[in-house]
Amino acid sequence: MLQEYPGTILFISHDRAFIRSVADHILQVDESEPRVFHGNYEQYKKRTTDASVNVTEQELLRLQTKLTEIIGRISIPNHHDDITSLEQEYETLLVQIRKCKEAL
């Protein structure tokens, strides 16, 4: 019945089945600005999932680059480097990289 209504319906719902059956546009309101997505719920979820994967891949690349830098500094330290803190940072980066990989 709602699908046949020719006008605009604004609703708030956590019921995914209801959203799938009615929505052809999504207005996402979060901590930042509201964003309009033109498409159904499945298309919206795919787009947001793809964006999330992209962010995680970028974070993984950043962490791996930092890890490479730390390995280099541990291998050939200069007089300013504290090997103990570099080793701790190395271990922390390994944990963060593992978490990023699990999220992908």
Chimera marker file (.cmm) of the C-alpha trace (Angstrom):
<marker_set name="trace">
<marker id="1" x="0.000" y="0.000" z="0.000" r="1" g="1" b="0" radius="0.5"/>
<marker id="2" x="2.744" y="2.480" z="0.885" r="1" g="1" b="0" radius="0.5"/>
<marker id="3" x="4.637" y="1.557" z="-2.290" r="1" g="1" b="0" radius="0.5"/>
<marker id="4" x="1.663" y="2.771" z="-4.325" r="1" g="1" b="0" radius="0.5"/>
<marker id="5" x="1.500" y="6.201" z="-2.662" r="1" g="1" b="0" radius="0.5"/>
<marker id="6" x="2.535" y="8.803" z="-5.298" r="1" g="1" b="0" radius="0.5"/>
<marker id="7" x="3.922" y="11.354" z="-2.833" r="1" g="1" b="0" radius="0.5"/>
<marker id="8" x="6.860" y="11.470" z="-0.481" r="1" g="1" b="0" radius="0.5"/>
<marker id="9" x="6.873" y="9.476" z="2.734" r="1" g="1" b="0" radius="0.5"/>
<marker id="10" x="9.417" y="10.276" z="5.421" r="1" g="1" b="0" radius="0.5"/>
<marker id="11" x="9.849" y="7.480" z="7.937" r="1" g="1" b="0" radius="0.5"/>
<marker id="12" x="12.376" y="6.392" z="10.538" r="1" g="1" b="0" radius="0.5"/>
<marker id="13" x="12.834" y="2.688" z="11.007" r="1" g="1" b="0" radius="0.5"/>
<marker id="14" x="15.283" y="0.019" z="12.087" r="1" g="1" b="0" radius="0.5"/>
<marker id="15" x="13.133" y="-2.637" z="10.374" r="1" g="1" b="0" radius="0.5"/>
<marker id="16" x="15.254" y="-3.619" z="7.380" r="1" g="1" b="0" radius="0.5"/>
<marker id="17" x="12.463" y="-5.589" z="5.723" r="1" g="1" b="0" radius="0.5"/>
<marker id="18" x="10.180" y="-2.545" z="5.902" r="1" g="1" b="0" radius="0.5"/>
<marker id="19" x="12.920" y="-0.266" z="4.562" r="1" g="1" b="0" radius="0.5"/>
<marker id="20" x="13.630" y="-2.694" z="1.698" r="1" g="1" b="0" radius="0.5"/>
<marker id="21" x="9.969" y="-2.815" z="0.740" r="1" g="1" b="0" radius="0.5"/>
<marker id="22" x="9.279" y="0.937" z="0.834" r="1" g="1" b="0" radius="0.5"/>
<marker id="23" x="12.415" y="3.069" z="0.407" r="1" g="1" b="0" radius="0.5"/>
<marker id="24" x="13.761" y="4.196" z="-2.947" r="1" g="1" b="0" radius="0.5"/>
<marker id="25" x="15.907" y="6.967" z="-1.382" r="1" g="1" b="0" radius="0.5"/>
<marker id="26" x="17.797" y="6.931" z="1.923" r="1" g="1" b="0" radius="0.5"/>
<marker id="27" x="18.499" y="9.953" z="4.121" r="1" g="1" b="0" radius="0.5"/>
<marker id="28" x="21.355" y="9.070" z="6.466" r="1" g="1" b="0" radius="0.5"/>
<marker id="29" x="21.709" y="11.292" z="9.515" r="1" g="1" b="0" radius="0.5"/>
<marker id="30" x="24.746" y="10.775" z="11.707" r="1" g="1" b="0" radius="0.5"/>
<marker id="31" x="27.198" y="12.924" z="13.646" r="1" g="1" b="0" radius="0.5"/>
<marker id="32" x="28.140" y="14.918" z="10.568" r="1" g="1" b="0" radius="0.5"/>
<marker id="33" x="25.904" y="16.273" z="7.818" r="1" g="1" b="0" radius="0.5"/>
<marker id="34" x="22.814" y="14.430" z="6.605" r="1" g="1" b="0" radius="0.5"/>
<marker id="35" x="23.434" y="12.598" z="3.322" r="1" g="1" b="0" radius="0.5"/>
<marker id="36" x="20.906" y="11.591" z="0.670" r="1" g="1" b="0" radius="0.5"/>
<marker id="37" x="21.394" y="8.345" z="-1.218" r="1" g="1" b="0" radius="0.5"/>
<marker id="38" x="19.377" y="7.845" z="-4.391" r="1" g="1" b="0" radius="0.5"/>
<marker id="39" x="18.580" y="4.149" z="-4.533" r="1" g="1" b="0" radius="0.5"/>
<marker id="40" x="17.061" y="1.339" z="-2.532" r="1" g="1" b="0" radius="0.5"/>
<marker id="41" x="18.317" y="-0.126" z="0.738" r="1" g="1" b="0" radius="0.5"/>
<marker id="42" x="20.396" y="-2.886" z="-0.897" r="1" g="1" b="0" radius="0.5"/>
<marker id="43" x="22.205" y="-0.368" z="-3.102" r="1" g="1" b="0" radius="0.5"/>
<marker id="44" x="22.778" y="1.875" z="-0.071" r="1" g="1" b="0" radius="0.5"/>
<marker id="45" x="24.264" y="-0.999" z="1.979" r="1" g="1" b="0" radius="0.5"/>
<marker id="46" x="26.557" y="-2.021" z="-0.881" r="1" g="1" b="0" radius="0.5"/>
<marker id="47" x="27.812" y="1.544" z="-1.324" r="1" g="1" b="0" radius="0.5"/>
<marker id="48" x="28.452" y="2.048" z="2.407" r="1" g="1" b="0" radius="0.5"/>
<marker id="49" x="30.131" y="-1.369" z="2.715" r="1" g="1" b="0" radius="0.5"/>
<marker id="50" x="32.374" y="-0.621" z="-0.277" r="1" g="1" b="0" radius="0.5"/>
<marker id="51" x="33.316" y="2.742" z="1.261" r="1" g="1" b="0" radius="0.5"/>
<marker id="52" x="34.089" y="1.079" z="4.591" r="1" g="1" b="0" radius="0.5"/>
<marker id="53" x="36.338" y="-1.492" z="2.898" r="1" g="1" b="0" radius="0.5"/>
<marker id="54" x="38.148" y="1.318" z="1.066" r="1" g="1" b="0" radius="0.5"/>
<marker id="55" x="38.804" y="3.172" z="4.338" r="1" g="1" b="0" radius="0.5"/>
<marker id="56" x="40.059" y="-0.033" z="5.983" r="1" g="1" b="0" radius="0.5"/>
<marker id="57" x="42.377" y="-0.743" z="3.039" r="1" g="1" b="0" radius="0.5"/>
<marker id="58" x="43.782" y="2.792" z="3.272" r="1" g="1" b="0" radius="0.5"/>
<marker id="59" x="44.326" y="2.384" z="7.017" r="1" g="1" b="0" radius="0.5"/>
<marker id="60" x="46.050" y="-0.976" z="6.426" r="1" g="1" b="0" radius="0.5"/>
<marker id="61" x="48.384" y="0.614" z="3.881" r="1" g="1" b="0" radius="0.5"/>
<marker id="62" x="49.191" y="3.444" z="6.307" r="1" g="1" b="0" radius="0.5"/>
<marker id="63" x="49.954" y="0.970" z="9.117" r="1" g="1" b="0" radius="0.5"/>
<marker id="64" x="52.130" y="-1.202" z="6.867" r="1" g="1" b="0" radius="0.5"/>
<marker id="65" x="54.099" y="1.857" z="5.756" r="1" g="1" b="0" radius="0.5"/>
<marker id="66" x="54.630" y="2.865" z="9.381" r="1" g="1" b="0" radius="0.5"/>
<marker id="67" x="55.682" y="-0.711" z="10.218" r="1" g="1" b="0" radius="0.5"/>
<marker id="68" x="58.281" y="-0.630" z="7.436" r="1" g="1" b="0" radius="0.5"/>
<marker id="69" x="59.641" y="2.632" z="8.839" r="1" g="1" b="0" radius="0.5"/>
<marker id="70" x="59.852" y="1.183" z="12.366" r="1" g="1" b="0" radius="0.5"/>
<marker id="71" x="61.604" y="-1.973" z="11.120" r="1" g="1" b="0" radius="0.5"/>
<marker id="72" x="64.159" y="0.216" z="9.359" r="1" g="1" b="0" radius="0.5"/>
<marker id="73" x="64.754" y="2.289" z="12.481" r="1" g="1" b="0" radius="0.5"/>
<marker id="74" x="65.145" y="-0.853" z="14.617" r="1" g="1" b="0" radius="0.5"/>
<marker id="75" x="67.567" y="-2.377" z="12.094" r="1" g="1" b="0" radius="0.5"/>
<marker id="76" x="69.716" y="0.744" z="11.730" r="1" g="1" b="0" radius="0.5"/>
<marker id="77" x="69.008" y="3.006" z="14.727" r="1" g="1" b="0" radius="0.5"/>
<marker id="78" x="70.322" y="6.529" z="14.990" r="1" g="1" b="0" radius="0.5"/>
<marker id="79" x="71.469" y="8.102" z="18.248" r="1" g="1" b="0" radius="0.5"/>
<marker id="80" x="67.970" y="9.564" z="18.907" r="1" g="1" b="0" radius="0.5"/>
<marker id="81" x="66.103" y="6.238" z="18.638" r="1" g="1" b="0" radius="0.5"/>
<marker id="82" x="64.965" y="4.407" z="21.765" r="1" g="1" b="0" radius="0.5"/>
<marker id="83" x="64.995" y="0.748" z="20.710" r="1" g="1" b="0" radius="0.5"/>
<marker id="84" x="62.633" y="-0.315" z="23.518" r="1" g="1" b="0" radius="0.5"/>
<marker id="85" x="59.935" y="2.168" z="22.491" r="1" g="1" b="0" radius="0.5"/>
<marker id="86" x="60.429" y="1.279" z="18.807" r="1" g="1" b="0" radius="0.5"/>
<marker id="87" x="59.923" y="-2.412" z="19.636" r="1" g="1" b="0" radius="0.5"/>
<marker id="88" x="56.761" y="-1.552" z="21.579" r="1" g="1" b="0" radius="0.5"/>
<marker id="89" x="55.485" y="0.495" z="18.640" r="1" g="1" b="0" radius="0.5"/>
<marker id="90" x="56.334" y="-2.432" z="16.345" r="1" g="1" b="0" radius="0.5"/>
<marker id="91" x="54.213" y="-4.807" z="18.478" r="1" g="1" b="0" radius="0.5"/>
<marker id="92" x="51.340" y="-2.293" z="18.601" r="1" g="1" b="0" radius="0.5"/>
<marker id="93" x="51.411" y="-1.899" z="14.819" r="1" g="1" b="0" radius="0.5"/>
<marker id="94" x="51.312" y="-5.685" z="14.346" r="1" g="1" b="0" radius="0.5"/>
<marker id="95" x="48.139" y="-5.865" z="16.459" r="1" g="1" b="0" radius="0.5"/>
<marker id="96" x="46.535" y="-2.976" z="14.543" r="1" g="1" b="0" radius="0.5"/>
<marker id="97" x="47.437" y="-4.558" z="11.190" r="1" g="1" b="0" radius="0.5"/>
<marker id="98" x="45.938" y="-7.885" z="12.276" r="1" g="1" b="0" radius="0.5"/>
<marker id="99" x="42.692" y="-6.128" z="13.293" r="1" g="1" b="0" radius="0.5"/>
<marker id="100" x="42.520" y="-4.299" z="9.946" r="1" g="1" b="0" radius="0.5"/>
<marker id="101" x="43.023" y="-7.538" z="8.039" r="1" g="1" b="0" radius="0.5"/>
<marker id="102" x="40.285" y="-9.211" z="10.076" r="1" g="1" b="0" radius="0.5"/>
<marker id="103" x="37.924" y="-6.341" z="9.198" r="1" g="1" b="0" radius="0.5"/>
<marker id="104" x="38.451" y="-6.873" z="5.457" r="1" g="1" b="0" radius="0.5"/>
<link id1="1" id2="2" r="1" g="1" b="0" radius="0.2"/>
<link id1="2" id2="3" r="1" g="1" b="0" radius="0.2"/>
<link id1="3" id2="4" r="1" g="1" b="0" radius="0.2"/>
<link id1="4" id2="5" r="1" g="1" b="0" radius="0.2"/>
<link id1="5" id2="6" r="1" g="1" b="0" radius="0.2"/>
<link id1="6" id2="7" r="1" g="1" b="0" radius="0.2"/>
<link id1="7" id2="8" r="1" g="1" b="0" radius="0.2"/>
<link id1="8" id2="9" r="1" g="1" b="0" radius="0.2"/>
<link id1="9" id2="10" r="1" g="1" b="0" radius="0.2"/>
<link id1="10" id2="11" r="1" g="1" b="0" radius="0.2"/>
<link id1="11" id2="12" r="1" g="1" b="0" radius="0.2"/>
<link id1="12" id2="13" r="1" g="1" b="0" radius="0.2"/>
<link id1="13" id2="14" r="1" g="1" b="0" radius="0.2"/>
<link id1="14" id2="15" r="1" g="1" b="0" radius="0.2"/>
<link id1="15" id2="16" r="1" g="1" b="0" radius="0.2"/>
<link id1="16" id2="17" r="1" g="1" b="0" radius="0.2"/>
<link id1="17" id2="18" r="1" g="1" b="0" radius="0.2"/>
<link id1="18" id2="19" r="1" g="1" b="0" radius="0.2"/>
<link id1="19" id2="20" r="1" g="1" b="0" radius="0.2"/>
<link id1="20" id2="21" r="1" g="1" b="0" radius="0.2"/>
<link id1="21" id2="22" r="1" g="1" b="0" radius="0.2"/>
<link id1="22" id2="23" r="1" g="1" b="0" radius="0.2"/>
<link id1="23" id2="24" r="1" g="1" b="0" radius="0.2"/>
<link id1="24" id2="25" r="1" g="1" b="0" radius="0.2"/>
<link id1="25" id2="26" r="1" g="1" b="0" radius="0.2"/>
<link id1="26" id2="27" r="1" g="1" b="0" radius="0.2"/>
<link id1="27" id2="28" r="1" g="1" b="0" radius="0.2"/>
<link id1="28" id2="29" r="1" g="1" b="0" radius="0.2"/>
<link id1="29" id2="30" r="1" g="1" b="0" radius="0.2"/>
<link id1="30" id2="31" r="1" g="1" b="0" radius="0.2"/>
<link id1="31" id2="32" r="1" g="1" b="0" radius="0.2"/>
<link id1="32" id2="33" r="1" g="1" b="0" radius="0.2"/>
<link id1="33" id2="34" r="1" g="1" b="0" radius="0.2"/>
<link id1="34" id2="35" r="1" g="1" b="0" radius="0.2"/>
<link id1="35" id2="36" r="1" g="1" b="0" radius="0.2"/>
<link id1="36" id2="37" r="1" g="1" b="0" radius="0.2"/>
<link id1="37" id2="38" r="1" g="1" b="0" radius="0.2"/>
<link id1="38" id2="39" r="1" g="1" b="0" radius="0.2"/>
<link id1="39" id2="40" r="1" g="1" b="0" radius="0.2"/>
<link id1="40" id2="41" r="1" g="1" b="0" radius="0.2"/>
<link id1="41" id2="42" r="1" g="1" b="0" radius="0.2"/>
<link id1="42" id2="43" r="1" g="1" b="0" radius="0.2"/>
<link id1="43" id2="44" r="1" g="1" b="0" radius="0.2"/>
<link id1="44" id2="45" r="1" g="1" b="0" radius="0.2"/>
<link id1="45" id2="46" r="1" g="1" b="0" radius="0.2"/>
<link id1="46" id2="47" r="1" g="1" b="0" radius="0.2"/>
<link id1="47" id2="48" r="1" g="1" b="0" radius="0.2"/>
<link id1="48" id2="49" r="1" g="1" b="0" radius="0.2"/>
<link id1="49" id2="50" r="1" g="1" b="0" radius="0.2"/>
<link id1="50" id2="51" r="1" g="1" b="0" radius="0.2"/>
<link id1="51" id2="52" r="1" g="1" b="0" radius="0.2"/>
<link id1="52" id2="53" r="1" g="1" b="0" radius="0.2"/>
<link id1="53" id2="54" r="1" g="1" b="0" radius="0.2"/>
<link id1="54" id2="55" r="1" g="1" b="0" radius="0.2"/>
<link id1="55" id2="56" r="1" g="1" b="0" radius="0.2"/>
<link id1="56" id2="57" r="1" g="1" b="0" radius="0.2"/>
<link id1="57" id2="58" r="1" g="1" b="0" radius="0.2"/>
<link id1="58" id2="59" r="1" g="1" b="0" radius="0.2"/>
<link id1="59" id2="60" r="1" g="1" b="0" radius="0.2"/>
<link id1="60" id2="61" r="1" g="1" b="0" radius="0.2"/>
<link id1="61" id2="62" r="1" g="1" b="0" radius="0.2"/>
<link id1="62" id2="63" r="1" g="1" b="0" radius="0.2"/>
<link id1="63" id2="64" r="1" g="1" b="0" radius="0.2"/>
<link id1="64" id2="65" r="1" g="1" b="0" radius="0.2"/>
<link id1="65" id2="66" r="1" g="1" b="0" radius="0.2"/>
<link id1="66" id2="67" r="1" g="1" b="0" radius="0.2"/>
<link id1="67" id2="68" r="1" g="1" b="0" radius="0.2"/>
<link id1="68" id2="69" r="1" g="1" b="0" radius="0.2"/>
<link id1="69" id2="70" r="1" g="1" b="0" radius="0.2"/>
<link id1="70" id2="71" r="1" g="1" b="0" radius="0.2"/>
<link id1="71" id2="72" r="1" g="1" b="0" radius="0.2"/>
<link id1="72" id2="73" r="1" g="1" b="0" radius="0.2"/>
<link id1="73" id2="74" r="1" g="1" b="0" radius="0.2"/>
<link id1="74" id2="75" r="1" g="1" b="0" radius="0.2"/>
<link id1="75" id2="76" r="1" g="1" b="0" radius="0.2"/>
<link id1="76" id2="77" r="1" g="1" b="0" radius="0.2"/>
<link id1="77" id2="78" r="1" g="1" b="0" radius="0.2"/>
<link id1="78" id2="79" r="1" g="1" b="0" radius="0.2"/>
<link id1="79" id2="80" r="1" g="1" b="0" radius="0.2"/>
<link id1="80" id2="81" r="1" g="1" b="0" radius="0.2"/>
<link id1="81" id2="82" r="1" g="1" b="0" radius="0.2"/>
<link id1="82" id2="83" r="1" g="1" b="0" radius="0.2"/>
<link id1="83" id2="84" r="1" g="1" b="0" radius="0.2"/>
<link id1="84" id2="85" r="1" g="1" b="0" radius="0.2"/>
<link id1="85" id2="86" r="1" g="1" b="0" radius="0.2"/>
<link id1="86" id2="87" r="1" g="1" b="0" radius="0.2"/>
<link id1="87" id2="88" r="1" g="1" b="0" radius="0.2"/>
<link id1="88" id2="89" r="1" g="1" b="0" radius="0.2"/>
<link id1="89" id2="90" r="1" g="1" b="0" radius="0.2"/>
<link id1="90" id2="91" r="1" g="1" b="0" radius="0.2"/>
<link id1="91" id2="92" r="1" g="1" b="0" radius="0.2"/>
<link id1="92" id2="93" r="1" g="1" b="0" radius="0.2"/>
<link id1="93" id2="94" r="1" g="1" b="0" radius="0.2"/>
<link id1="94" id2="95" r="1" g="1" b="0" radius="0.2"/>
<link id1="95" id2="96" r="1" g="1" b="0" radius="0.2"/>
<link id1="96" id2="97" r="1" g="1" b="0" radius="0.2"/>
<link id1="97" id2="98" r="1" g="1" b="0" radius="0.2"/>
<link id1="98" id2="99" r="1" g="1" b="0" radius="0.2"/>
<link id1="99" id2="100" r="1" g="1" b="0" radius="0.2"/>
<link id1="100" id2="101" r="1" g="1" b="0" radius="0.2"/>
<link id1="101" id2="102" r="1" g="1" b="0" radius="0.2"/>
<link id1="102" id2="103" r="1" g="1" b="0" radius="0.2"/>
<link id1="103" id2="104" r="1" g="1" b="0" radius="0.2"/>
</marker_set>
